[in-house]
């Protein structure tokens, strides 16, 4: 597989398109058209749910702003399956073509700074970086438990994070870097993710 290439830019979309969003149905149609792998779709839906919940509960944002967080989470990996070498670039170009709000596009561009070369700036940018890897890691832990998310506790996840052989493809360096950029402790983030994504299917 070809290596992911940096985006080589830090400005995305057009400020004139601020407020332009996909509806929920349009976004889900986008997801289904671009992503065939059900596990990847689930990951994107889980990140979207956690992002929206955080926006509403922790940032006290209105529904219309929280919808932008949801969209960024839902579409952040939309090009990963079909265009792995162009990951992030391809979906960004598509969203720019559709004149989508630039804050959504920049958030998507921020979800892997060491790969895409875009530093998270806004709270939304930072939180997608925080949630992306941890969401996938926690779901991997749920998959090997007899009762899934039921009874899952924070300490068990922290222990697995210290076990390099478990979900080895998940970058602990990225998780630690993301957590360093916010003021919320790792254990609180883990608890929030467990609570919010366990019911997403």
N, C-alpha and C positions, 0 to 999 in steps of 0.2 A: 504494500500500500504506500502510495506517495505521502510524503510528509505534509502536514498542514502548513500552509504558508501564512506569514503575517499579513495583516490587511494593509499595512503601509499608509494608513490615514487615521486621523482621530476625530474627524468631523463627518457627520452622517446625515443624510436627508436634507431637508430644506425647512428652515424655521417657518416659512409661509404655510407649511402643512401641519403645524401644531394643532392638535385636536382631531386630526384625521385618524380614525381607527377602523379596524375590521370589527364587525359585529361578532357575537359569540358563534353564530351559525357559520358565518364566513370563515372565521378562524378555524373552526373544527373541520370544515370542508377543505381548507388549505392543508391542515394536518393530515387528513385522510388521503388527500391527493399526493402529497409529497412523501409520506412515511408509510411503508407497508408493514414494517416489523412491529408487532403488537407490544413487545416489551419496551421498545423505544417510545412508542406512542404513550404507554403508561408512564414512563419516566417523565415525559414532557408534560403530561396532565398533572402529575404529582408536583412537579416544580411550579407549575402554574397555580395550583391550589394553595400551595404554601406561600407563594409570592403574594397572592391576593389577600390571604388571611393576614399576613404580616402588615400589608399596606393599611388594611382596615383597623386591625386590633392594636398594632404597635405604633403606626404612624398617623393614625386617626384621619386617614384620607377618605374623601367621598367616593362613592361607587364609581363615578366616571374616571377618577384617577386610578383607583384600584384595578379597574379593567385594563389599564395600560400595563400594570404590573403582571396581570394574568396573561395578557397577550405576549409579553416578552418571555415569560416562562414557558408558555405553550409552544412557541415557535423557535426557541433558541437553538434547537438541534434539528430543525426541519430539513436541512440539506445534508446531514451527516451520513445517512444511509445511501443516498444516490450519488452524492458528490463529496466523498470523504476528503479528497485532496483540496477541494474548494470550500471546505467546511467554514461556515460563518459568512464568507464572501458571497456565496451564491444566494443565500437567503436574504442577506442585506441588500444585494442588488435588486432582488425581486421586490422587497418592501419599499425600496427607494422608487422603483418603477411605479409602484402602486400609490406613491405619495403619502406614505404612512408617517405619522408623528415621529420626528427625529429622536425624541427621548426614548421611544420604544426600540428604535433601530440601534441607538448607541448602547442601550442596556444589553441587547443581544451581543453586540460587539465586545462587551466588557466581561463576558462570562469565562474567559480564559486568557488573562493578560500575558502569560508567558508564551502562549501559542499565537495569539492574534495581535499582540503588541499594543493593546488598548487598555489603559489604566482605568479602573472603575473610579468615577468621580462622584456621581450623585448617590443618594442612599439607595435608590433602585438599582443602580449599577453594582454597588457593593453587595447588596443582598442576593442578587442572582448568582454572583460569584460564590457567596457563602453557601447558598442552598444547593447548587447544582451537584457538586461531588458528594456532599453529605446526604442528600436525598437518595441518590443511587446507592450509596454505601448502606444506608439504613434499610432500604428495600432488599438489598442482597442479604442482610442479616435476617430479615423477616422470612425470606424464602426458605431458609434452612431450619426455621423453628417450627415445631409441630403445630403450634397455635398462631403462627404468623405474628401479627402485631400485638395480639392479646397478651398482656402481661409483660411486654418488652419494657425494660428499664434503661435509663441513661447509662448506668455503670457498665452494663453489658456491651453497649455500643462503644464506650470509651475503651474498654478492654480490647475489643476487636480492632479498634484503630491502632492499638499498640502491637497488634499481631500482623507482621508484614505479609504473611502468607494468605491472610484472609482478604478477599477482594483486592488482590495485589495490583490490579489495573487502576485502582483509585489512588490518586496522588495525595498522600498525607501532606506533602509540602504545599500543595495548592490549598488544602483545607486549612492548614496552619496560617498560611499567608492571608487567606480570606478573613479568618477570624481576627487576625491582628489589626485589620483595617476597620473593625467596628468595636463598639463598647460593650456589646452583650457577650457574656461568657459562653464558651463552647457548650457546656452542659445545658444551658437554657435553650440554645439553638437546637440541640439534639431533641430535647423534650418537645419543643414546638413542632418540629418536623414529624416526629412520631405521632403526635396528636392530630395533626392536620392532614397528613397524607394517608393514614391508615384506611380511610373510607373511600379513597379514590380508586376507581376501577376502569 
